[in-house]
Amino acid sequence: MSLFLCYVFHDGDGFRRCCCFFFQGKDGIRDGQESRGPGDGYKRKGERTGNDYRWSAWYTYNDVAKDWKLDKLTDSYVLNNNEYSRPAGQIRGINMIRLSEMYYIAAECALKLGHYDQALDYFNELLESRGLVALDERTPAETLTIDKITDDRYKEFVGEGQSFYHMKRLNLDILNVEGKIIPADKKVYVVDIPSQEFEFRR
């Protein structure tokens, strides 16, 4: 129940800089249930089941700040001036859509249509591809829900600006930094049409 917005731009020096805004949990701890900041989906104690490949691939620990830094949007080949070592065929930039997103969509659709086993298969395949344990193989076994799909989506798309649109689509409430719940509403998720738009339509 949190809001995470990320605007990304490229400044030519190898970085895709992002300006991120997020609300964290009322207890001041950013975690996988209450907030959607960089790394928050992993900070809940005991949340990580297995070896989530996304963590080591997208984050590095900053000894000065004593916190984790999101490196997902950094082009290390440009930054380190070694473009020649970039793997052949690697696509530069941020994907518009990728296979993992299709699995989330398929799992959510199957679940909403009542095809639980099919939804679980889609979701488990995604989890296992990220080094995690399938839900039905955990001890105790876990049940697939829309909330579980949503929580994993936050981990997968951190820093890409996807979370706001997912929350808007599902009309999710927002928990702000003061611990207050902002109910999902058109006033929150829908931008008003500027008055000039109406004036110039005539």
N, C-alpha and C positions, 0 to 999 in steps of 0.2 A: 504494500500500500504506500508506495512512494513515487515521486516524480523524478525522472532522470532525463535531462535534455542535453544533447551534445551537438555543437555546430563545428564542422570540420572544414579547414581550408589549408591549402598548400602554399608554403611561403618560399619555395625554391631552394631551401638549404638541406633538403632531405627529410624534413619533418612534415607530417600532416598534422598541424597543430589543432587542438580541439579546445573549445571553451565549454566546460561542463557545469551544469547546475544540478544539484541533487539535494533531496531532503533526507535526513537520517533519522534513526529511531529515537523515541522520546528518552531512552535511557542513555543517549549519547553514543551508543554502540551501533556501528553500521553493520547490518547483518542481512542474510539472504531472505528474511521474511519481511523486514521493515524498511529496507532502503535499497537503492539501486545505483550507488556510486561505484567507481572502479574497484573491483575486487570484493565488493560487499557480498556477493553471492557465495564467496568462499570463506568468509571470516566467521560464520556461525560455528561455534565449537561442535565438532562431530558432524558437520554438514557434508564434508567431503568423504565420499565412499569410494574407495579405490584410488587410483592415481589419475586425477583429471589432467589430461595433457594440456588443456587450455591454460592452466595456471602457469606452468613452466614456459609455455610458448609466448604468452602475452604479458607477463609481469616480471619485473626485476626488483630486488630489494635495495632500497636506498639507505645506506648506513648513516648518512647525515640526518635525514628526516625521520629515520627509524620507521619507515612505512614502505608499502609496496607501490611501485610506479607502473602505470600502464604503458607498455611499449608497443601495443598492438598496431598503432597508427604510425609508427616510425619506420621509414624505409632505411634499414641498416646498410644496404649496399650503397646508397647515395651518401648517407651520413659518413660512412667510413671510406669513401672514395674508392670503392672496389666493385664498380659496376660489372667488370669483366668476370667476376665470380658468381654473378647471378645465375641460378639454374636456367637452362634453356627452356623456353616455353612458359616460364612463370609469368603470370598476369600481374601487372603493376596496378596499384590503386585498390580501392575498396570495391568489393563485389556488390553488384546491384541485387543479386539473388544467388543463393547457393544451395547445394543439396541438403544441408542440415535444415534450412528453412522449410524446404518441401516436406521433410520428415515431421517437423513440428506441425505444419498445416495438416498433413495427412492424419497424424495422431489425434489432433484436436477434432477434426471433422468426424473421424471414425468414433471417437468417444461420444461426441454429441449425438451421433446417429444410433448409438446403442451397441456398436460393434466393439465391445471392450477388448476382446482377444486380439483383434487386428490392430487396435490403437496401441495396445501394450507392445505388440511386436515392433511396430514402427518406432515407438519411443525407446524400447530396450536396445534396438539396433543402433540408434543414435548415441545412447549412453555408453554402450560398449565400444563404439568407435572413438570415444573420448577417454577411454581407459577406466570407465566406471562400471560398477556392478549393476546388472539388470535388476529392476525393481522386484521381480518375483523370485530372485535368487538371493536376496538380502535376508538377514536374520534380525528381526522377523521380516517376513515378506511385506512389501509396501504396495499400496493400491494406487493406481494411476488416477490422477485427478487433473482438472484444468489448472488448478493452482500449482501442481508439480511441473506441468508443461510450462507455465508462465515463469516459474522460478528458474528453470533451466534455460529458457529463452534469454533471461536477463544476463546469465553467464555467457551465453554464446554470442550475444550481440553487444556486449559492453563497449561503449565508446563509439558506436556506429549511428546513434541517433534513432534507433528502432523502438526503444522502450516506450516513448511517449505515444507513438501511433498504436502500439499494441494495447497500452492501457486505455487509450481513447476508444479503440474498437470494442474492448470488453467492458467499457464504462467502469473502470476500477477507481476506488476511492484513493485519496492521497493522504499520507501521514506526513505532516510538515515537521520542521526542526523543533517546534515548540511542543510537539507531541499531540497536536490537535488533528483530528481527522477532517479532511476537506471532502465532503461528499461529491461523488462524480456528478457533474451537471454540465449542461450546455454552456453555462457561464465560464466554466473551467476549460472545457475542451473545444469549444467552437468560438472562433474569432468573429467579432461583429463585422458586418459589412460596412465599410466607411460611408459616411453620409454623402460624400462626393460621388460615390458610385451611383447612388440613386439620382443625384442631380444631373449627371451626364447621360443617364439612360433615356432621358426625355428627348 
